[in-house]
Amino acid sequence: MEKKIVLCADSTCDLSPELKERYHVHCFPFHVILENKTYGDGYDLMPDQIYEVYRARKVLPKTAAINMAEYAEFCQQWLSEDCDVIYITIGSGLSAAFNNCRMAAEELPGMYAVDSRNLSSGTGLLVIAAAERIAAGMPAA
């Protein structure tokens, strides 16, 4: 029997809740730093809130990549159930996230890090394509 494959992505893939549910995508929130406080992108800080802060105080957010330990801890829940995990990150040319994910994958058999070489809807389209391949029976490797 083939191993179950779990599909994961950074929140920067910008998939709607409906698409995440339809394609069974598990997202980890990218770190957004706004006014010296760190938030989870799309979880405890929404885009409308960022716009409100900018309009009121002209403050722009910064971001911080998901670190290796966070990737490992997030994916371990499925790896410990003997699933394979495919994790698609924001493009390596835009963030250190892929490198951190790749290092976690090197330590965790069954975890596959994929550099989207993109962001936002470009990454989202790649995530959907991966979900369709998984549904068609393609193995994680």
WOQUI-V852104 format. One record per residue. N is the residue number from 1. RES is the residue in one letter. PHI is phi in whole degrees, 0 to 359 (NA if undefined). NEAR is the number of other ideal C-beta (glycine too) atoms within 12 Angstrom. Layout:
BEGIN
n:N res:RES phi:PHI near:NEAR
n:N res:RES phi:PHI near:NEAR
END
This chain:
BEGIN
n:1 res:M phi:NA near:5
n:2 res:E phi:293 near:14
n:3 res:K phi:290 near:21
n:4 res:K phi:292 near:19
n:5 res:I phi:247 near:34
n:6 res:V phi:253 near:33
n:7 res:L phi:258 near:38
n:8 res:C phi:231 near:45
n:9 res:A phi:205 near:51
n:10 res:D phi:291 near:49
n:11 res:S phi:299 near:39
n:12 res:T phi:292 near:36
n:13 res:C phi:288 near:42
n:14 res:D phi:56 near:29
n:15 res:L phi:283 near:33
n:16 res:S phi:291 near:18
n:17 res:P phi:305 near:14
n:18 res:E phi:295 near:10
n:19 res:L phi:290 near:21
n:20 res:K phi:302 near:24
n:21 res:E phi:291 near:13
n:22 res:R phi:300 near:16
n:23 res:Y phi:260 near:32
n:24 res:H phi:57 near:25
n:25 res:V phi:259 near:36
n:26 res:H phi:257 near:29
n:27 res:C phi:251 near:35
n:28 res:F phi:252 near:37
n:29 res:P phi:287 near:28
n:30 res:F phi:293 near:39
n:31 res:H phi:273 near:31
n:32 res:V phi:242 near:32
n:33 res:I phi:252 near:21
n:34 res:L phi:225 near:28
n:35 res:E phi:51 near:20
n:36 res:N phi:65 near:11
n:37 res:K phi:236 near:16
n:38 res:T phi:263 near:20
n:39 res:Y phi:233 near:26
n:40 res:G phi:267 near:25
n:41 res:D phi:306 near:36
n:42 res:G phi:75 near:28
n:43 res:Y phi:246 near:17
n:44 res:D phi:243 near:15
n:45 res:L phi:214 near:26
n:46 res:M phi:257 near:19
n:47 res:P phi:307 near:18
n:48 res:D phi:301 near:11
n:49 res:Q phi:292 near:22
n:50 res:I phi:297 near:24
n:51 res:Y phi:297 near:17
n:52 res:E phi:299 near:17
n:53 res:V phi:297 near:23
n:54 res:Y phi:296 near:16
n:55 res:R phi:299 near:12
n:56 res:A phi:282 near:12
n:57 res:R phi:231 near:13
n:58 res:K phi:57 near:10
n:59 res:V phi:256 near:19
n:60 res:L phi:261 near:15
n:61 res:P phi:281 near:26
n:62 res:K phi:243 near:19
n:63 res:T phi:234 near:27
n:64 res:A phi:224 near:23
n:65 res:A phi:293 near:32
n:66 res:I phi:294 near:39
n:67 res:N phi:268 near:21
n:68 res:M phi:303 near:27
n:69 res:A phi:296 near:18
n:70 res:E phi:295 near:26
n:71 res:Y phi:300 near:39
n:72 res:A phi:298 near:31
n:73 res:E phi:296 near:19
n:74 res:F phi:297 near:33
n:75 res:C phi:280 near:38
n:76 res:Q phi:301 near:25
n:77 res:Q phi:301 near:19
n:78 res:W phi:268 near:28
n:79 res:L phi:299 near:30
n:80 res:S phi:291 near:17
n:81 res:E phi:264 near:15
n:82 res:D phi:65 near:17
n:83 res:C phi:263 near:27
n:84 res:D phi:271 near:28
n:85 res:V phi:234 near:40
n:86 res:I phi:256 near:39
n:87 res:Y phi:239 near:48
n:88 res:I phi:258 near:48
n:89 res:T phi:253 near:46
n:90 res:I phi:301 near:42
n:91 res:G phi:303 near:26
n:92 res:S phi:295 near:24
n:93 res:G phi:282 near:16
n:94 res:L phi:249 near:23
n:95 res:S phi:201 near:29
n:96 res:A phi:278 near:25
n:97 res:A phi:303 near:41
n:98 res:F phi:301 near:33
n:99 res:N phi:300 near:24
n:100 res:N phi:296 near:32
n:101 res:C phi:294 near:42
n:102 res:R phi:299 near:25
n:103 res:M phi:294 near:24
n:104 res:A phi:296 near:33
n:105 res:A phi:297 near:33
n:106 res:E phi:296 near:17
n:107 res:E phi:269 near:20
n:108 res:L phi:238 near:28
n:109 res:P phi:303 near:20
n:110 res:G phi:94 near:29
n:111 res:M phi:257 near:36
n:112 res:Y phi:237 near:34
n:113 res:A phi:268 near:34
n:114 res:V phi:236 near:33
n:115 res:D phi:276 near:29
n:116 res:S phi:289 near:35
n:117 res:R phi:55 near:18
n:118 res:N phi:202 near:28
n:119 res:L phi:209 near:31
n:120 res:S phi:51 near:24
n:121 res:S phi:296 near:17
n:122 res:G phi:298 near:24
n:123 res:T phi:291 near:36
n:124 res:G phi:303 near:29
n:125 res:L phi:296 near:23
n:126 res:L phi:294 near:34
n:127 res:V phi:298 near:41
n:128 res:I phi:297 near:29
n:129 res:A phi:299 near:25
n:130 res:A phi:296 near:33
n:131 res:A phi:299 near:30
n:132 res:E phi:293 near:18
n:133 res:R phi:292 near:21
n:134 res:I phi:299 near:29
n:135 res:A phi:298 near:15
n:136 res:A phi:277 near:12
n:137 res:G phi:99 near:12
n:138 res:M phi:291 near:18
n:139 res:P phi:289 near:15
n:140 res:A phi:301 near:29
n:141 res:A phi:298 near:16
END
